[in-house]
């Protein structure tokens, strides 16, 4: 059972209460549990994912040691800015979309 860390940013208070009920809050928005089972980790992530789909605000990142994963790190993320976690040469990399001038144009109606 590996250590699990969750980091939240700009989320509703319900996240803080829920995560704080199963993990230790080390600092504002940073939570850790030294021996969380995979089943509990999965259930916590399901709750956070459901809330984020409904509220669509802020961001949440969960990480844990996972020997079967590339780089030995399990990682899940919700929220902005959008990014993809990709595997490359046995490492995890973060890929972000490059904004183009077209993305920043605003239309008036």
N, C-alpha and C positions, 0 to 999 in steps of 0.2 A: 504494500500500500504506500505509494509515493506521496510526497508533499504536493499540495495543490495551492496555487496562488491565484487570486482573482483581483483585477484592478478595474475600478469603475471610474467613469468621468462623466459629469453632467447628467446624472440619472436621478429619478425620483426617489424620495425617502424610503419607499417600500423596498427598494433593492437593499439599502443599508440595513434595514430591520431584518429582512430575510437572510441575507448573507451573514450578518452578525449573529444570527441564531445558530448557525452551524460552523462558523469559522471565527478566528480571532482577528479583530480589526487592528492591524499594526500601525496604520496611519490613516488619515482621511482617504477613504476609497481604496485602501490596500488591505486585502484579507489573506490569511494563510491558515492551512490545516496541515499538521505534520504527517498524518496517516489516514487520509480520506480514501475509502474504498472506491473502486471504479463504479460500482452501482450507485453510491451516494453522489459521486461526482457527476455521473450521467443525469441523475434526477435533478440536481441543483442546476445543471446547464439547461435542462428542459424547461424548468420554471423561468429562468432568466431569458431564454429564447422566446417563450410565449409572451412574457411581459414586454420584451423589446419589440416584438411584432405588433403588439397592440398599441404601445405608447410611442414607439419610433423616435426615441430621444436618447442622446448620449451614446456612450460606448462602454463595452465590457470586454475584457480579455481574460481568459483562463489559461493557465499553463501548468503542466505537471511533468514529472519524469516518466518517460515511456521508452523502454529499451528497444521496442519494435519499430518505433518511429524514426524517421530520418533525423539525424543529429541528436537522438535520444530525448527529444522534447516533444511532448504533446501540446498542441496549441489550438485554441478556438477563439474566435473574435466576433463581436457584433457591433454595428454602428459605424459612425463616421470618424475619420474619412474612410471611404471604401478602399480596401486593400485585399490582395490575395496572398495567401501563404503558399509558397511553392517549394517543391523539393528540387535541389540541384546539387549533384555530386555529393550526396549523403548529408547535405546541409539544408536548413530551412531558410528561405529568403522571403522578404516582404516585397511584393510588387504593387506599386500604386499606379493608378491611371494618370497619364500626363494630360494636364489641361491644355486645351488649344484655345486660340483667340475666339473660336466659334462657341466654346463652352461658356465664355464670359459675357457674350452678347445678350442683352436684354431687349425684349420686344415691348413696344408700347401699343396699347390698343385702344 
